[in-house]
Each structure stands twice: as structure tokens, then as C-alpha cells.
């Protein structure tokens, strides 16, 4: 019975567009809460409580409907690339107020032939650390809005020129947008996003920032190919995140059938349990996605390769 109740609460949190911090937090852990339903179902079967077992199965079926599509790769991501396709390798890294090891950040970008990096919680000191580790040699073009202290700074590093750099309005932390030059193709709009965290930000503000982000995604999508990379401070289990996808975007992990990729927290001595770092695209196809370690940070990073076909 406890498993069923836990599952119903989890399902309600999944489908509810709530403005209550407790329910927002609960929604982050819906997949873990569903484990209680599985345990309860096993106990019910052992105890021959067939009705409880059947209800548990129904709750689990509802969860399967919600999450199963994330584990089925899109056909487009499996197709052969067309002759005029272009690819961008994007790296996402939250530095935890500049604490991540800059040599690892630069080394990961170098070893994985990354084209562009989106960074959150960029501080003045971390800009210097990245520079000393060779970031500017790898990425001669950048758009940085570092802060002396705190987790609100952000930055974009690129191998190719950037244009139309701008800061997005309506957020607590810095959110950036730019246009990445792609040789032989039209530019790709890149957003480096970081809405405020729900457990710190009042629920109304968290909700408003994600609504603003959806509006920003809709606005840039009409201009051509877009990649949105960052610490979204929201998971697929939040309706607010799925609203972003409804603006015409897909998550690289879902395109590849990789499902939920936990990226936070990594500094508690336990495996990461929630996936709040994402790479989205409006018209591209994910060809690969990898989770990477960022020593010193409380996040894993991501490296994804996004292909755009017929861009000219």
C-alpha cells in the first residue's frame, strides 16, 4: 500500500504543473520513487495480495508510458548523414562557482574534439584558470559574462567566430545567446542556459524563468537551426521541462534512446540521481552523447554531437 501511495504521489508530481517547492522537488525524484512501487508489487505478490499487486502494476504501467519513449532511439538519429550535413560537437559544463578543475575541462574539450563549450557558474578566477590551462588556444572565440563570486556567471567558448552575442533577459543567473559560424553552412544559434534552481529560487520565480525560457526558445527557433545547452535546473519529470520540448525541441539523450542521464549531484559521495543538464535542438539530430566527469564540480558534464542536414 505504501508503494502504491508513493507511486501515485510520484505520478501526480510528474503530470502537475505545480508552483509548490516541495512538489517541484518531489518531481525531480519520480524515477526513484517508482522503485517503491516495484518493491511493493513484489511484496504483494509474495503475500498473495492480488488486488494490491494489480494496482501496483497499473501505476507502473502509467510510468512506463511516460518514460519508455526516452529509451527508444529516433530513426533520424540512426540514418546515414546526407552529403550536405554539418555537425557541431557541444560540451556542457557547470563549474560549481568556478571550482571545477580547469585542466580537466580543457582536456576533455581537447580530447573530444569539441567545437563549442557552454559554461555555467563561471567566475573571474575560473576564466583565468581556464586560460592558463589552454582554453583560449583551443577556442579563440568566446562570449563571457563571468562574475567575481557566486554561481550566476556564464560563458561560451568556440573554435569558430561568434556573432550577435546577447544576454537573455528575465533570469537570475546569466543566460547567453550567440550565433556560431559554421564553415560552408548558415550559422547555428546557440543558447547557454541556466534558470535558477528550484530548491533555492522561490517557486513562482522558478516557474516564471522556465516560462521565459520557453518563449526564448520559440523566438529563436524561427531563425534556423538551434542548439540549447546548459544546466536547466529541471528534469524530464517536470512538466515545465516537457513544455520546453513542446516548443519544437528534442533532447539529445532521448533522440539516441539513452533515457534519463543523471548529472547532479556529484559531490555527495553518491552517484548522481537527477538529470538537470541537457542538450536540446530544434532541427538537428544527435549522433552521440557522453557524460563526463568534472572533478571539483557538483555536476557531470555532457558532450554531444549534433548534426544538421541540408543547412545552407
DAWOPE-V450941 format. One record per helix or strand of 3 or more residues. SS is the DSSP state (@ for helix, = for strand). FROM is the first residue (numbers start at 1). TO is the last residue. If there is no record, write none. Layout:
SS FROM TO
SS FROM TO
//
This chain:
@ 2 15
@ 21 28
@ 30 46
@ 50 71
@ 75 77
= 86 94
@ 102 111
= 116 120
@ 124 132
@ 135 138
= 141 145
= 154 158
= 162 167
= 176 180
= 188 193
@ 203 221
= 226 231
@ 239 245
@ 252 255
= 277 281
= 285 292
= 301 308
//
